[in-house]
Amino acid sequence: MKATVLTAVKSPLETCEAPDLVAAPGQAVVRLKAAALNHRDLWTQLGLYPNIRLPITLGSDGAGVVTSVGSPADQSWVRREVIINPSLDWGDDPRAQGPAYRILGLPDHGTFAEQVSIPVANLAPKPAHLTWEQAAALPLAGLTAWRALFTRAQLKAGERVLVTGVGGGAALFALQFAVAAGAEVWVTSGSADKRARAQTLGVRGGVNYRDADWAEALQKAAGRFDAIVDSAGGDGFAKLIDLTAPGGRLVFFGATTGNPKALDLRKCFFRQINLLGTTMGSPADFAGMTRFVETHRIVPVVDKVFPLDRADAALRHMEAGAQFGKLVLAC
């Protein structure tokens, strides 16, 4: 099989020939049709993740056909079209992941290849209304957005939601999920084009977070928010607290612009604000997410598709930050 491998930090990915995989007991080998990029792939290449083990086949997201299984009891999966849950060994507590938890693509070899080995428990039927590229775009970002909105923030129909930094995969899924759930959705983005495209997906409006008065303008237009979904962190996080309604929920799963220098805790406790951290999701979250996608016929937004041997070019496209939606590799 072909695999695209990172052999050294800050080096281009290399596509090479690798031995075909053999399914161990409890595992399945999936012949991948498509894989999708996430920022963790870029950050791993740049050396920004701890405990990087090289060489490594990156990639957390994938969709394909099961070609073999390692246990006779799992034979019914063979030849089925599947998507992969990249959340490995979550553990027994639905509230938080356990000590063995990890994400496919580091330290386990991932989906930037023609084949991947994955526990059978991490297989799910491919939603029939999605193409291979759309299905591959779903798992990691969709799972992250689902848990943030519904497990952690407990979103309800009719509530007002703010999604920051729209354009990235998880933010777009949060937008789509919240709209489908009957929420009133607003967004932030530094790109006027991305804000306009978000409105075609059902958002009420948006602002440019690069404007000095963006939070004030947003509060004037929309009021305060019942739920806010953020992955940026940074000093703008304090303004998100200002924008959270009394009893509201501010859920966050990243700090791409760093940690905030200061938070006004008095605003948090006086307005009964809930600050909710979240990471990926449990098996129950993944099952709920896929049911929701099928019920509401949600279609992931795919920005661009690259061939497998141009995975490094796809990472450079991601690094430039110009995409609206997911970047996908055709395997």
N, C-alpha and C positions, 0 to 999 in steps of 0.2 A: 504494500500500500504506500501511498504518498502521505507524508506528514510535514508540516511546517513548524520548524523548531527554533527556539531561542537557545543559542549556545553560549552567549556571553551578554552580560548587562550592557545596555546602550549600543548593541550591535543589531544589524538587520536580521529579520527572521530568514531562515534558510529552508527551502523545500527539498526534501530528500526522500529516498526510498527507505522504508522500514519494514520489518517482518510483519506479516499478517497476525492479527491478534487471535488468541484462543481464550474462550470463555472459561473462567474458573467457576467452581461451585457458587451458586447464588448470583452469578454475574451474567450479563448478556453482551454480545458484540453487536454493535449497530453500524451498518453501512450508511454513513452520513450522506445526505443529499445537500445539506446546507448547514452552515455554522454562523454565529453572529458574534460581533465584537462587543466588549464592554470596556469601560475605563480601567478596570483592574488589569486587563491585558496590556494596555499602554503603560500603566504605572509599574507593572512587573518588568517590562522591557527597559524602562528608565531607572530601574533599581530602587523604586520607592516603596516596595513591599518588604517586610522582614522575612528572613529565613528562605530566601529564594534558592531553589535547588536546580542546578543546570546539568545537562540540557533538559529543557522542558517543552512539551507541546502545549501551548497556551489554548485558551478557549473554554468557556463555560456553557455556552448555548449550542444546541444542535437538534436537528430533526433528521430522521432517516428510517431505514427498514432493519428490523432485527434479523440477523443472519444465523446466529447460533446462541445457545444458552449452555450454562455449565451444569445445570441440574435437570433431570428428567421431568420433575414436577413443573418446570417452567416452560415446557415445550410449546405450550399454546401461544407464547409470544413470538415464535419464529414466523417470519414473513409479515408481521404486523407493522404498520406505519406508526411511528412513535415520535414524541418529543421527550426531552431529557430534563429531569429535575436536577439542577446542578448543586443542590443543597444536600451535602453528604453527611450522614451520621449526626442528624440534628440532636437526637437523644430523646428521653422520655418526657421531658417537661415542655409543654407547649408555650410556656411563658418566655423561655430563653433557651438558646442552644447549649449543648453540653460540651465537656472538655475535648471530645474527639471530633467536634464539628470542623468541617473544612468545605471549601468550594471547589468544584471541579475546575481543573486547569492550573492548579498549584496547591499542594504538591503533586496531586494525581495528574497524569497526562490528560489533556483535554481534547477539544473538538476541532482544532485546526488541522484536520487529517481526514483521510477517507474512511477511517474506522475509529471507534472509541469503545472501550470496555467500561461498563457501568453496572452497578447493582440493579437487579431486576426490580427491586422496590422503588427505584428512581425512574422507571419508565411510565409513561402515560400515553394513551392513544392520541394521535395527532388530530386536532380539531379539523373536521372534514371540510369546513368552508375556507381553510387557509391553504395557500401555496406552500411549497417547501420553504421558500425564503421567509415568508411571513411567520410560519410556524417556528422556524429557528430563531426568529427575533423575539419570541415571547418569553421564554422561561425566566431568566435571571431578573430582568427589569420588570417583567410583569409580576413576578412573585414579590419583589421588593415593594412595588407600588401597592399591591393588594394588601399585604400585611400592614403597611403604613396607614392606609385609608380605613380598612375595615376591621382588622384585628386590634390595632393600636388606637387609632383615632375614633373607631366606632361610628363611622360616618352614617348619617341618615338622610333620606330624601328631604329636599327642601332646605337643607343647610347651605351656607355660603362657604366656599372653599377657595383658598389661594394656593396655586402651584407655582413655585419659583423656578426660574431658569428653564423655561419650557424650550424644547428642542432636543434635549437628551432623551434617551430611551425610557428611563423610569419616570421622568416628569411627564412625558407624553402619555404613558400608560395611566398615571395618576389622573391626568386630565380626562382621558377617555373613560376610565372606570367611574370617575365622579359624575361626569355627564350622564352616563348610562344609569347611574344610581339615582338620578333625579336631583342632583345638587346644582346650585348656581356657582359656576366656576369662573375665576379670574386668574390671570397669569402675569408673570414678569418675564421680560427678556430684553437683552441689550440690542436685539435686532428687530426692526420694524417689520421685516418680512416674516420672521418667525411669529411675531404677535398676530399678524394678519392671517397666517396659515392656521394658527391655533383657533382663530375665530371660525374658520370653516369647519372645525371639529366640534363646535358647540359652545365655546366659552363666551362669557358675557362681555369681557373686555380685558385690557392689560395695560401695563406701563413699562417704561424703560428704566431698569434699575440703575442705569448710569446717571440718570438725572438726579441732581442734588435733593430735590423735593419729591422723589418718587413715592415715598410712603404717605406723605401728606396728600398728594394728588390721588392716590389709590383710595385712601380712607374717605376723601371727599366724594369720589365717584361711587364707591361700593359700600362704605361703612366698614365695621370690623368683621372679622371672619370667625366662623364657628370652628373651622379646621384649617390649618396651614401645613403644607407638605414642602419640606426644604431639604436640599442636599448640598448647599453651598457653605453654610456656616458663616464665618468671618464677622466683620463688624456690622454688616447688614442684619445680623441675627437680632440685634437689639431693636431694630425697627419692626421686625416681625412680632416681637412681644407687644409693641405699641399697637399693632394691627390685630391682635388676637382679642376676640370678644370676651366678656366676663364668662367664666366657665368653659372657655374654648380650649382647643387642643392644638399644640404646636408639635408636630412629629417630624423627626429629622433622621437622616441615614447617611450623611456625609459631611465633609468639611473641606470641600475643594478650594475654598478661599481662606482656609485656616480657622483657628479657634477665635471666637470673639474676645476682645480685650476686656470687656466689662459688660455685665448684665445688671439691670436694675431689679433686684429680687423683690423689692417692695411692690412693683407693678405685678409681679407674678403672684405673690400671695394675696395681695389686696383684691385682685380681680379673679382669684381662684383659677388661675391658668394652669393647665397640665402640660408639662414638658415631657415628651415621649421619645426616647431613643428606640431605634429599630434597625435590624439587620436581616436581610434576606427573609426566610420564612420556614415554617415547619411543614411536614408532609400534609397536614390538614389545611394549611394555608394554600399549598400548591393545588390540592384537589379543589378547594373552593374557588381559586383563581381560574382554573381551567373550565369549571362548570359555568362560571360567570361569563367567560369569553364565549363559550358555545351558546349560552342562553341569549346573550345580547348581540351575538354575531359581530363581535369586536374584531377589527382587522388592524394588526400592528402596522405602524407607519415605517416603511423601509425607505431609507434615503438613497442608498446606492448598493449595488451588488458587484463584488470583485471575484475573480477566479481565485482558487486556493493559493496558487503560486504568487499571487500579488497581495498576500496578507499584510506584508510590510507597508505597501502603498496604502492599504486601508487604514493602518495605524497612523500613518502620516496625515491622512484625511481627517481622522478623529482628532489628532493633536492640534490641527488648525482650527477646530471648533466650529466648522461651518455647517455641519450636518443638521438636518431636521428629521429625526427618526433614527432608526437602527442601520448600522453598516453590516452587511452580510457577505459571507464567502460562499460561493457555489462550489461544493465538493465533488 
